[in-house]
Amino acid sequence: MDPSRVRQDLTEAVDLALAGNWEAAHRIAQAHEGDAVACWLHAVLHKIEGDPDNARYWYRRAGQAFEAYADPRAELATLKAVLTY
C-alpha cells in the first residue's frame, strides 16, 4: 500500500482513539500491522484497553517502550505529530 495512504489511515485512527472510538482505531491499526507506527498505535490502544501484556507485545514490535509514556493521550498526541510532520 502507498505509504502516504498508510499515514492518512493511521492519522485517522489516532483521531478516532482521541475521540474515544477505540474499536475503529484498533481495526485500522490491525490493517497495517507491518508498519512500525501502526504497531506503536496498536500498543497504545491495548494500553488504553487495560491489556498490558498485549500492549507490551506491540511495543516490542514497534521498537518502543511501554514505560515511555504514563499518559496514553500524550502518547497519542506524539503519534499524531510523528504522522503529520
Backbone bond lengths (Angstrom), bond angles and torsions (degrees), N, CA, C in turn:
res aa  C-N    CA-C-N  psi(-1)  N-CA   C-N-CA  omega(-1)  CA-C   N-CA-C  phi
1 M - - - 1.453 - - 1.528 109.00 -
2 D 1.302 114.68 149.41 1.458 122.74 179.12 1.540 110.19 -59.66
3 P 1.349 117.92 126.54 1.472 120.68 -178.56 1.530 113.85 -56.72
4 S 1.327 117.78 -33.97 1.460 118.51 179.44 1.529 110.68 -69.45
5 R 1.326 116.98 -31.81 1.473 120.55 176.77 1.529 110.22 -69.42
6 V 1.324 116.47 -40.91 1.471 120.32 177.28 1.526 108.94 -59.91
7 R 1.322 116.41 -46.01 1.468 121.23 179.77 1.532 110.49 -59.39
8 Q 1.328 117.10 -43.14 1.471 120.91 178.27 1.522 111.10 -62.84
9 D 1.322 116.22 -45.12 1.469 120.55 179.52 1.525 110.94 -60.89
10 L 1.327 115.97 -44.93 1.469 119.57 -177.90 1.526 111.32 -69.12
11 T 1.323 117.55 -34.79 1.464 120.41 175.35 1.527 109.50 -62.65
12 E 1.323 116.34 -42.87 1.461 120.44 176.26 1.535 110.58 -60.48
13 A 1.319 116.39 -41.72 1.461 120.65 -179.99 1.529 111.06 -63.04
14 V 1.322 117.47 -40.85 1.469 120.62 177.89 1.521 109.39 -62.97
15 D 1.325 116.55 -44.20 1.469 119.93 178.34 1.531 110.92 -60.48
16 L 1.314 116.47 -41.67 1.469 120.31 177.37 1.523 111.14 -62.59
17 A 1.325 116.33 -42.90 1.469 120.19 179.28 1.529 110.81 -63.35
18 L 1.326 116.47 -42.85 1.471 120.14 178.55 1.525 111.62 -63.61
19 A 1.334 116.25 -28.48 1.464 121.27 178.82 1.529 112.40 -84.78
20 G 1.343 116.00 -2.65 1.463 119.95 178.42 1.518 115.07 92.29
21 N 1.315 117.94 8.04 1.458 121.15 179.40 1.528 108.98 -95.90
22 W 1.331 115.17 72.04 1.456 122.59 -176.28 1.527 111.28 -58.49
23 E 1.325 117.54 -44.13 1.469 120.34 -173.99 1.529 112.11 -63.30
24 A 1.331 117.72 -44.42 1.466 120.11 179.65 1.529 110.39 -66.09
25 A 1.322 116.76 -40.89 1.465 120.62 177.78 1.526 110.30 -62.39
26 H 1.314 116.26 -40.56 1.462 121.84 -179.62 1.526 111.04 -63.11
27 R 1.312 117.01 -42.39 1.476 120.39 179.09 1.528 110.93 -59.85
28 I 1.327 116.34 -42.55 1.467 119.80 -179.80 1.526 110.51 -66.55
29 A 1.334 116.81 -44.75 1.468 120.04 178.87 1.526 110.80 -58.61
30 Q 1.320 116.59 -42.95 1.461 120.75 179.79 1.528 111.86 -63.43
31 A 1.312 117.39 -31.99 1.462 120.91 -178.43 1.529 112.41 -69.01
32 H 1.338 116.34 -15.60 1.469 120.76 -176.67 1.533 111.55 -124.68
33 E 1.330 116.81 38.81 1.462 122.00 -173.82 1.518 114.74 -56.64
34 G 1.310 119.13 -23.84 1.459 121.35 -179.05 1.523 113.45 -78.22
35 D 1.306 117.62 -9.28 1.456 122.80 -177.70 1.534 109.70 -94.44
36 A 1.335 117.13 132.73 1.470 121.00 -176.72 1.527 112.11 -62.36
37 V 1.327 117.67 -38.58 1.466 119.73 179.75 1.525 109.92 -69.19
38 A 1.324 117.80 -36.64 1.466 121.04 175.78 1.529 110.21 -62.65
39 C 1.333 116.38 -39.77 1.473 119.76 177.40 1.520 110.51 -64.28
40 W 1.334 116.70 -39.57 1.460 120.44 178.19 1.530 109.86 -63.49
41 L 1.326 116.66 -46.31 1.465 120.04 177.81 1.521 110.21 -60.36
42 H 1.308 116.81 -43.31 1.467 121.90 178.41 1.531 109.73 -57.14
43 A 1.324 115.90 -42.22 1.462 120.80 178.81 1.526 111.47 -61.71
44 V 1.319 116.55 -47.20 1.468 120.70 -179.50 1.526 110.47 -61.63
45 L 1.308 116.07 -40.21 1.466 119.51 179.96 1.523 111.20 -62.44
46 H 1.328 116.98 -39.93 1.470 119.01 177.79 1.534 110.89 -71.34
47 K 1.316 117.15 -30.42 1.462 120.08 174.15 1.534 109.44 -63.19
48 I 1.332 116.21 -45.49 1.465 121.50 178.64 1.528 110.09 -61.67
49 E 1.313 116.05 -40.22 1.458 122.00 -178.35 1.534 111.56 -66.65
50 G 1.321 116.13 -20.78 1.463 119.33 -177.01 1.513 112.95 89.64
51 D 1.319 116.98 28.80 1.464 123.04 179.64 1.534 108.63 -117.68
52 P 1.354 117.36 76.09 1.462 119.96 -173.43 1.525 114.58 -63.57
53 D 1.324 118.55 -32.80 1.466 119.49 179.92 1.526 110.76 -64.88
54 N 1.324 116.69 -46.32 1.455 120.51 178.32 1.528 109.90 -66.72
55 A 1.325 117.32 -39.79 1.461 121.02 177.62 1.529 110.25 -58.64
56 R 1.319 117.35 -46.19 1.467 120.79 -179.48 1.537 111.49 -60.02
57 Y 1.316 116.50 -38.98 1.471 120.43 176.63 1.528 109.87 -57.62
58 W 1.331 116.80 -48.71 1.460 120.38 -178.00 1.521 111.69 -70.56
59 Y 1.327 118.13 -33.42 1.472 119.35 174.30 1.523 110.32 -61.81
60 R 1.325 117.69 -42.16 1.466 120.27 177.76 1.527 110.27 -60.69
61 R 1.324 117.96 -44.62 1.468 121.49 179.76 1.519 111.13 -62.92
62 A 1.338 116.70 -30.82 1.468 121.05 -178.66 1.519 112.61 -85.71
63 G 1.335 117.32 -11.90 1.460 120.13 -175.56 1.516 112.05 73.00
64 Q 1.327 116.10 29.52 1.466 123.04 -179.23 1.527 109.03 -118.48
65 A 1.329 115.91 169.57 1.461 120.82 -178.51 1.522 111.01 -110.62
66 F 1.305 116.45 130.89 1.463 123.21 177.90 1.529 110.60 -54.88
67 E 1.310 116.57 -39.67 1.463 122.04 -173.39 1.529 114.00 -83.09
68 A 1.310 118.92 -4.44 1.465 121.53 -173.27 1.526 113.10 -64.64
69 Y 1.317 117.75 -29.35 1.464 122.13 -178.45 1.519 109.71 -129.84
70 A 1.313 115.97 125.32 1.468 120.18 175.81 1.527 110.47 -80.63
71 D 1.339 116.12 -30.22 1.463 121.32 -175.30 1.528 109.92 -107.77
72 P 1.329 117.83 112.04 1.467 119.86 -179.55 1.528 113.37 -59.56
73 R 1.327 118.66 -32.04 1.472 120.19 178.83 1.530 110.52 -65.72
74 A 1.323 116.65 -39.26 1.468 119.95 176.51 1.529 110.21 -65.54
75 E 1.304 116.23 -37.95 1.465 120.25 178.33 1.532 110.53 -66.26
76 L 1.329 116.52 -40.99 1.463 119.71 176.11 1.525 110.88 -62.18
77 A 1.327 117.25 -38.63 1.459 120.69 177.27 1.526 110.57 -62.55
78 T 1.326 116.84 -39.67 1.459 120.98 176.65 1.528 110.46 -64.63
79 L 1.308 116.31 -43.87 1.462 120.38 177.15 1.531 110.72 -58.56
80 K 1.317 116.73 -42.91 1.470 119.40 179.52 1.523 110.31 -63.30
81 A 1.328 116.71 -39.77 1.465 120.32 178.37 1.531 110.65 -63.14
82 V 1.323 116.98 -41.33 1.467 121.22 178.32 1.531 109.91 -61.68
83 L 1.318 116.63 -39.98 1.462 121.29 -176.11 1.529 113.44 -77.55
84 T 1.320 117.59 -23.22 1.464 119.72 -171.98 1.519 113.64 -116.15
85 Y 1.340 117.56 12.96 1.469 120.13 -178.56 1.508 111.97 -60.16
